[in-house]
Amino acid sequence: MSDWNSEKSAALYGINNWGSGYFRVNTSGNVQVTPEGPRDDQLIFSS
């Protein structure tokens, strides 16, 4: 079994597809939200 990473999580859940630039998984594996669109300030949710 290969090591899990944030890119694999994003691919599994498709967040970079349905997020339309407003939601994505960042390189740290946290959900990143840009409420005003992809070029706006970012909110990062982490555990």
mmCIF file of the N, C-alpha and C atoms, coordinates in Angstrom:
data_MODEL
# 
_entry.id   MODEL 
# 
loop_
_atom_site.group_PDB 
_atom_site.id 
_atom_site.type_symbol 
_atom_site.label_atom_id 
_atom_site.label_alt_id 
_atom_site.label_comp_id 
_atom_site.label_asym_id 
_atom_site.label_entity_id 
_atom_site.label_seq_id 
_atom_site.pdbx_PDB_ins_code 
_atom_site.Cartn_x 
_atom_site.Cartn_y 
_atom_site.Cartn_z 
_atom_site.occupancy 
_atom_site.B_iso_or_equiv 
_atom_site.pdbx_formal_charge 
_atom_site.auth_seq_id 
_atom_site.auth_comp_id 
_atom_site.auth_asym_id 
_atom_site.auth_atom_id 
_atom_site.pdbx_PDB_model_num 
ATOM 1   N N  . MET A 1 1  ? 0.854   -1.186 0.000  1.00 0.00 ? 1  MET A N  1 
ATOM 2   C CA . MET A 1 1  ? 0.000   0.000  0.000  1.00 0.00 ? 1  MET A CA 1 
ATOM 3   C C  . MET A 1 1  ? 0.890   1.235  0.000  1.00 0.00 ? 1  MET A C  1 
ATOM 4   N N  . SER A 1 2  ? 0.568   2.181  -0.856 1.00 0.00 ? 2  SER A N  1 
ATOM 5   C CA . SER A 1 2  ? 1.379   3.394  -0.946 1.00 0.00 ? 2  SER A CA 1 
ATOM 6   C C  . SER A 1 2  ? 1.007   4.386  0.156  1.00 0.00 ? 2  SER A C  1 
ATOM 7   N N  . ASP A 1 3  ? 1.884   5.334  0.380  1.00 0.00 ? 3  ASP A N  1 
ATOM 8   C CA . ASP A 1 3  ? 1.621   6.366  1.386  1.00 0.00 ? 3  ASP A CA 1 
ATOM 9   C C  . ASP A 1 3  ? 0.505   7.292  0.922  1.00 0.00 ? 3  ASP A C  1 
ATOM 10  N N  . TRP A 1 4  ? -0.338  7.679  1.862  1.00 0.00 ? 4  TRP A N  1 
ATOM 11  C CA . TRP A 1 4  ? -1.438  8.583  1.548  1.00 0.00 ? 4  TRP A CA 1 
ATOM 12  C C  . TRP A 1 4  ? -0.927  10.013 1.601  1.00 0.00 ? 4  TRP A C  1 
ATOM 13  N N  . ASN A 1 5  ? -1.485  10.890 0.759  1.00 0.00 ? 5  ASN A N  1 
ATOM 14  C CA . ASN A 1 5  ? -1.097  12.293 0.788  1.00 0.00 ? 5  ASN A CA 1 
ATOM 15  C C  . ASN A 1 5  ? -2.292  13.165 0.406  1.00 0.00 ? 5  ASN A C  1 
ATOM 16  N N  . SER A 1 6  ? -2.113  14.474 0.489  1.00 0.00 ? 6  SER A N  1 
ATOM 17  C CA . SER A 1 6  ? -3.213  15.401 0.231  1.00 0.00 ? 6  SER A CA 1 
ATOM 18  C C  . SER A 1 6  ? -3.702  15.335 -1.209 1.00 0.00 ? 6  SER A C  1 
ATOM 19  N N  . GLU A 1 7  ? -2.823  15.091 -2.146 1.00 0.00 ? 7  GLU A N  1 
ATOM 20  C CA . GLU A 1 7  ? -3.237  14.976 -3.548 1.00 0.00 ? 7  GLU A CA 1 
ATOM 21  C C  . GLU A 1 7  ? -4.168  13.786 -3.750 1.00 0.00 ? 7  GLU A C  1 
ATOM 22  N N  . LYS A 1 8  ? -3.875  12.681 -3.080 1.00 0.00 ? 8  LYS A N  1 
ATOM 23  C CA . LYS A 1 8  ? -4.727  11.499 -3.185 1.00 0.00 ? 8  LYS A CA 1 
ATOM 24  C C  . LYS A 1 8  ? -6.090  11.748 -2.540 1.00 0.00 ? 8  LYS A C  1 
ATOM 25  N N  . SER A 1 9  ? -6.106  12.490 -1.433 1.00 0.00 ? 9  SER A N  1 
ATOM 26  C CA . SER A 1 9  ? -7.379  12.837 -0.788 1.00 0.00 ? 9  SER A CA 1 
ATOM 27  C C  . SER A 1 9  ? -8.222  13.708 -1.698 1.00 0.00 ? 9  SER A C  1 
ATOM 28  N N  . ALA A 1 10 ? -7.596  14.710 -2.306 1.00 0.00 ? 10 ALA A N  1 
ATOM 29  C CA . ALA A 1 10 ? -8.319  15.604 -3.216 1.00 0.00 ? 10 ALA A CA 1 
ATOM 30  C C  . ALA A 1 10 ? -8.890  14.822 -4.397 1.00 0.00 ? 10 ALA A C  1 
ATOM 31  N N  . ALA A 1 11 ? -8.116  13.891 -4.916 1.00 0.00 ? 11 ALA A N  1 
ATOM 32  C CA . ALA A 1 11 ? -8.580  13.080 -6.048 1.00 0.00 ? 11 ALA A CA 1 
ATOM 33  C C  . ALA A 1 11 ? -9.719  12.154 -5.637 1.00 0.00 ? 11 ALA A C  1 
ATOM 34  N N  . LEU A 1 12 ? -9.602  11.539 -4.462 1.00 0.00 ? 12 LEU A N  1 
ATOM 35  C CA . LEU A 1 12 ? -10.629 10.609 -3.991 1.00 0.00 ? 12 LEU A CA 1 
ATOM 36  C C  . LEU A 1 12 ? -11.973 11.307 -3.833 1.00 0.00 ? 12 LEU A C  1 
ATOM 37  N N  . TYR A 1 13 ? -11.986 12.459 -3.206 1.00 0.00 ? 13 TYR A N  1 
ATOM 38  C CA . TYR A 1 13 ? -13.237 13.173 -2.940 1.00 0.00 ? 13 TYR A CA 1 
ATOM 39  C C  . TYR A 1 13 ? -13.629 14.131 -4.051 1.00 0.00 ? 13 TYR A C  1 
ATOM 40  N N  . GLY A 1 14 ? -12.726 14.397 -4.990 1.00 0.00 ? 14 GLY A N  1 
ATOM 41  C CA . GLY A 1 14 ? -13.036 15.257 -6.123 1.00 0.00 ? 14 GLY A CA 1 
ATOM 42  C C  . GLY A 1 14 ? -13.237 16.715 -5.766 1.00 0.00 ? 14 GLY A C  1 
ATOM 43  N N  . ILE A 1 15 ? -12.753 17.132 -4.620 1.00 0.00 ? 15 ILE A N  1 
ATOM 44  C CA . ILE A 1 15 ? -13.005 18.496 -4.138 1.00 0.00 ? 15 ILE A CA 1 
ATOM 45  C C  . ILE A 1 15 ? -12.503 19.562 -5.111 1.00 0.00 ? 15 ILE A C  1 
ATOM 46  N N  . ASN A 1 16 ? -11.417 19.296 -5.797 1.00 0.00 ? 16 ASN A N  1 
ATOM 47  C CA . ASN A 1 16 ? -10.902 20.289 -6.736 1.00 0.00 ? 16 ASN A CA 1 
ATOM 48  C C  . ASN A 1 16 ? -11.784 20.401 -7.973 1.00 0.00 ? 16 ASN A C  1 
ATOM 49  N N  . ASN A 1 17 ? -12.667 19.420 -8.185 1.00 0.00 ? 17 ASN A N  1 
ATOM 50  C CA . ASN A 1 17 ? -13.626 19.473 -9.289 1.00 0.00 ? 17 ASN A CA 1 
ATOM 51  C C  . ASN A 1 17 ? -14.909 20.180 -8.867 1.00 0.00 ? 17 ASN A C  1 
ATOM 52  N N  . TRP A 1 18 ? -15.551 19.710 -7.796 1.00 0.00 ? 18 TRP A N  1 
ATOM 53  C CA . TRP A 1 18 ? -16.823 20.309 -7.395 1.00 0.00 ? 18 TRP A CA 1 
ATOM 54  C C  . TRP A 1 18 ? -16.637 21.595 -6.628 1.00 0.00 ? 18 TRP A C  1 
ATOM 55  N N  . GLY A 1 19 ? -15.438 21.863 -6.135 1.00 0.00 ? 19 GLY A N  1 
ATOM 56  C CA . GLY A 1 19 ? -15.185 23.079 -5.360 1.00 0.00 ? 19 GLY A CA 1 
ATOM 57  C C  . GLY A 1 19 ? -15.161 24.345 -6.198 1.00 0.00 ? 19 GLY A C  1 
ATOM 58  N N  . SER A 1 20 ? -15.041 24.205 -7.505 1.00 0.00 ? 20 SER A N  1 
ATOM 59  C CA . SER A 1 20 ? -15.077 25.327 -8.452 1.00 0.00 ? 20 SER A CA 1 
ATOM 60  C C  . SER A 1 20 ? -14.148 26.474 -8.072 1.00 0.00 ? 20 SER A C  1 
ATOM 61  N N  . GLY A 1 21 ? -13.018 26.144 -7.466 1.00 0.00 ? 21 GLY A N  1 
ATOM 62  C CA . GLY A 1 21 ? -12.077 27.177 -7.082 1.00 0.00 ? 21 GLY A CA 1 
ATOM 63  C C  . GLY A 1 21 ? -12.369 27.795 -5.733 1.00 0.00 ? 21 GLY A C  1 
ATOM 64  N N  . TYR A 1 22 ? -13.521 27.457 -5.145 1.00 0.00 ? 22 TYR A N  1 
ATOM 65  C CA . TYR A 1 22 ? -13.876 27.988 -3.832 1.00 0.00 ? 22 TYR A CA 1 
ATOM 66  C C  . TYR A 1 22 ? -13.401 27.073 -2.704 1.00 0.00 ? 22 TYR A C  1 
ATOM 67  N N  . PHE A 1 23 ? -13.315 25.781 -2.992 1.00 0.00 ? 23 PHE A N  1 
ATOM 68  C CA . PHE A 1 23 ? -12.852 24.792 -2.012 1.00 0.00 ? 23 PHE A CA 1 
ATOM 69  C C  . PHE A 1 23 ? -11.758 23.966 -2.644 1.00 0.00 ? 23 PHE A C  1 
ATOM 70  N N  . ARG A 1 24 ? -10.748 23.631 -1.849 1.00 0.00 ? 24 ARG A N  1 
ATOM 71  C CA . ARG A 1 24 ? -9.690  22.738 -2.326 1.00 0.00 ? 24 ARG A CA 1 
ATOM 72  C C  . ARG A 1 24 ? -8.968  22.153 -1.125 1.00 0.00 ? 24 ARG A C  1 
ATOM 73  N N  . VAL A 1 25 ? -8.192  21.118 -1.366 1.00 0.00 ? 25 VAL A N  1 
ATOM 74  C CA . VAL A 1 25 ? -7.299  20.566 -0.347 1.00 0.00 ? 25 VAL A CA 1 
ATOM 75  C C  . VAL A 1 25 ? -5.925  21.147 -0.629 1.00 0.00 ? 25 VAL A C  1 
ATOM 76  N N  . ASN A 1 26 ? -5.338  21.825 0.377  1.00 0.00 ? 26 ASN A N  1 
ATOM 77  C CA . ASN A 1 26 ? -4.021  22.422 0.151  1.00 0.00 ? 26 ASN A CA 1 
ATOM 78  C C  . ASN A 1 26 ? -2.921  21.385 0.369  1.00 0.00 ? 26 ASN A C  1 
ATOM 79  N N  . THR A 1 27 ? -1.679  21.786 0.164  1.00 0.00 ? 27 THR A N  1 
ATOM 80  C CA . THR A 1 27 ? -0.555  20.842 0.247  1.00 0.00 ? 27 THR A CA 1 
ATOM 81  C C  . THR A 1 27 ? -0.342  20.290 1.649  1.00 0.00 ? 27 THR A C  1 
ATOM 82  N N  . SER A 1 28 ? -0.906  20.955 2.665  1.00 0.00 ? 28 SER A N  1 
ATOM 83  C CA . SER A 1 28 ? -0.813  20.451 4.040  1.00 0.00 ? 28 SER A CA 1 
ATOM 84  C C  . SER A 1 28 ? -1.923  19.459 4.353  1.00 0.00 ? 28 SER A C  1 
ATOM 85  N N  . GLY A 1 29 ? -2.858  19.282 3.403  1.00 0.00 ? 29 GLY A N  1 
ATOM 86  C CA . GLY A 1 29 ? -3.955  18.346 3.608  1.00 0.00 ? 29 GLY A CA 1 
ATOM 87  C C  . GLY A 1 29 ? -5.172  18.967 4.257  1.00 0.00 ? 29 GLY A C  1 
ATOM 88  N N  . ASN A 1 30 ? -5.185  20.281 4.414  1.00 0.00 ? 30 ASN A N  1 
ATOM 89  C CA . ASN A 1 30 ? -6.310  20.977 5.026  1.00 0.00 ? 30 ASN A CA 1 
ATOM 90  C C  . ASN A 1 30 ? -7.251  21.505 3.953  1.00 0.00 ? 30 ASN A C  1 
ATOM 91  N N  . VAL A 1 31 ? -8.521  21.679 4.329  1.00 0.00 ? 31 VAL A N  1 
ATOM 92  C CA . VAL A 1 31 ? -9.481  22.267 3.413  1.00 0.00 ? 31 VAL A CA 1 
ATOM 93  C C  . VAL A 1 31 ? -9.254  23.770 3.384  1.00 0.00 ? 31 VAL A C  1 
ATOM 94  N N  . GLN A 1 32 ? -9.161  24.307 2.195  1.00 0.00 ? 32 GLN A N  1 
ATOM 95  C CA . GLN A 1 32 ? -8.937  25.733 1.995  1.00 0.00 ? 32 GLN A CA 1 
ATOM 96  C C  . GLN A 1 32 ? -10.167 26.299 1.291  1.00 0.00 ? 32 GLN A C  1 
ATOM 97  N N  . VAL A 1 33 ? -10.709 27.400 1.823  1.00 0.00 ? 33 VAL A N  1 
ATOM 98  C CA . VAL A 1 33 ? -11.906 28.020 1.275  1.00 0.00 ? 33 VAL A CA 1 
ATOM 99  C C  . VAL A 1 33 ? -11.580 29.446 0.857  1.00 0.00 ? 33 VAL A C  1 
ATOM 100 N N  . THR A 1 34 ? -12.012 29.821 -0.340 1.00 0.00 ? 34 THR A N  1 
ATOM 101 C CA . THR A 1 34 ? -11.894 31.200 -0.811 1.00 0.00 ? 34 THR A CA 1 
ATOM 102 C C  . THR A 1 34 ? -13.313 31.679 -1.113 1.00 0.00 ? 34 THR A C  1 
ATOM 103 N N  . PRO A 1 35 ? -13.980 32.321 -0.130 1.00 0.00 ? 35 PRO A N  1 
ATOM 104 C CA . PRO A 1 35 ? -15.397 32.667 -0.248 1.00 0.00 ? 35 PRO A CA 1 
ATOM 105 C C  . PRO A 1 35 ? -15.759 33.546 -1.446 1.00 0.00 ? 35 PRO A C  1 
ATOM 106 N N  . GLU A 1 36 ? -14.861 34.380 -1.890 1.00 0.00 ? 36 GLU A N  1 
ATOM 107 C CA . GLU A 1 36 ? -15.145 35.272 -3.011 1.00 0.00 ? 36 GLU A CA 1 
ATOM 108 C C  . GLU A 1 36 ? -14.548 34.764 -4.317 1.00 0.00 ? 36 GLU A C  1 
ATOM 109 N N  . GLY A 1 37 ? -14.107 33.518 -4.344 1.00 0.00 ? 37 GLY A N  1 
ATOM 110 C CA . GLY A 1 37 ? -13.535 32.944 -5.546 1.00 0.00 ? 37 GLY A CA 1 
ATOM 111 C C  . GLY A 1 37 ? -12.047 32.696 -5.418 1.00 0.00 ? 37 GLY A C  1 
ATOM 112 N N  . PRO A 1 38 ? -11.472 32.067 -6.420 1.00 0.00 ? 38 PRO A N  1 
ATOM 113 C CA . PRO A 1 38 ? -10.087 31.588 -6.353 1.00 0.00 ? 38 PRO A CA 1 
ATOM 114 C C  . PRO A 1 38 ? -9.028  32.662 -6.094 1.00 0.00 ? 38 PRO A C  1 
ATOM 115 N N  . ARG A 1 39 ? -9.294  33.905 -6.406 1.00 0.00 ? 39 ARG A N  1 
ATOM 116 C CA . ARG A 1 39 ? -8.268  34.935 -6.236 1.00 0.00 ? 39 ARG A CA 1 
ATOM 117 C C  . ARG A 1 39 ? -8.470  35.764 -4.979 1.00 0.00 ? 39 ARG A C  1 
ATOM 118 N N  . ASP A 1 40 ? -9.356  35.368 -4.107 1.00 0.00 ? 40 ASP A N  1 
ATOM 119 C CA . ASP A 1 40 ? -9.654  36.116 -2.891 1.00 0.00 ? 40 ASP A CA 1 
ATOM 120 C C  . ASP A 1 40 ? -8.823  35.598 -1.721 1.00 0.00 ? 40 ASP A C  1 
ATOM 121 N N  . ASP A 1 41 ? -8.988  36.246 -0.563 1.00 0.00 ? 41 ASP A N  1 
ATOM 122 C CA . ASP A 1 41 ? -8.348  35.771 0.652  1.00 0.00 ? 41 ASP A CA 1 
ATOM 123 C C  . ASP A 1 41 ? -8.778  34.342 0.943  1.00 0.00 ? 41 ASP A C  1 
ATOM 124 N N  . GLN A 1 42 ? -7.935  33.614 1.673  1.00 0.00 ? 42 GLN A N  1 
ATOM 125 C CA . GLN A 1 42 ? -8.176  32.204 1.927  1.00 0.00 ? 42 GLN A CA 1 
ATOM 126 C C  . GLN A 1 42 ? -8.454  31.949 3.388  1.00 0.00 ? 42 GLN A C  1 
ATOM 127 N N  . LEU A 1 43 ? -9.391  31.055 3.662  1.00 0.00 ? 43 LEU A N  1 
ATOM 128 C CA . LEU A 1 43 ? -9.652  30.529 4.996  1.00 0.00 ? 43 LEU A CA 1 
ATOM 129 C C  . LEU A 1 43 ? -9.199  29.082 4.962  1.00 0.00 ? 43 LEU A C  1 
ATOM 130 N N  . ILE A 1 44 ? -8.465  28.667 5.978  1.00 0.00 ? 44 ILE A N  1 
ATOM 131 C CA . ILE A 1 44 ? -7.962  27.290 6.011  1.00 0.00 ? 44 ILE A CA 1 
ATOM 132 C C  . ILE A 1 44 ? -8.512  26.601 7.252  1.00 0.00 ? 44 ILE A C  1 
ATOM 133 N N  . PHE A 1 45 ? -9.119  25.443 7.038  1.00 0.00 ? 45 PHE A N  1 
ATOM 134 C CA . PHE A 1 45 ? -9.665  24.644 8.120  1.00 0.00 ? 45 PHE A CA 1 
ATOM 135 C C  . PHE A 1 45 ? -8.738  23.456 8.358  1.00 0.00 ? 45 PHE A C  1 
ATOM 136 N N  . SER A 1 46 ? -8.253  23.332 9.575  1.00 0.00 ? 46 SER A N  1 
ATOM 137 C CA . SER A 1 46 ? -7.363  22.214 9.897  1.00 0.00 ? 46 SER A CA 1 
ATOM 138 C C  . SER A 1 46 ? -7.817  21.560 11.195 1.00 0.00 ? 46 SER A C  1 
ATOM 139 N N  . SER A 1 47 ? -7.358  20.366 11.404 1.00 0.00 ? 47 SER A N  1 
ATOM 140 C CA . SER A 1 47 ? -7.718  19.646 12.628 1.00 0.00 ? 47 SER A CA 1 
ATOM 141 C C  . SER A 1 47 ? -6.549  19.601 13.570 1.00 0.00 ? 47 SER A C  1 
# 
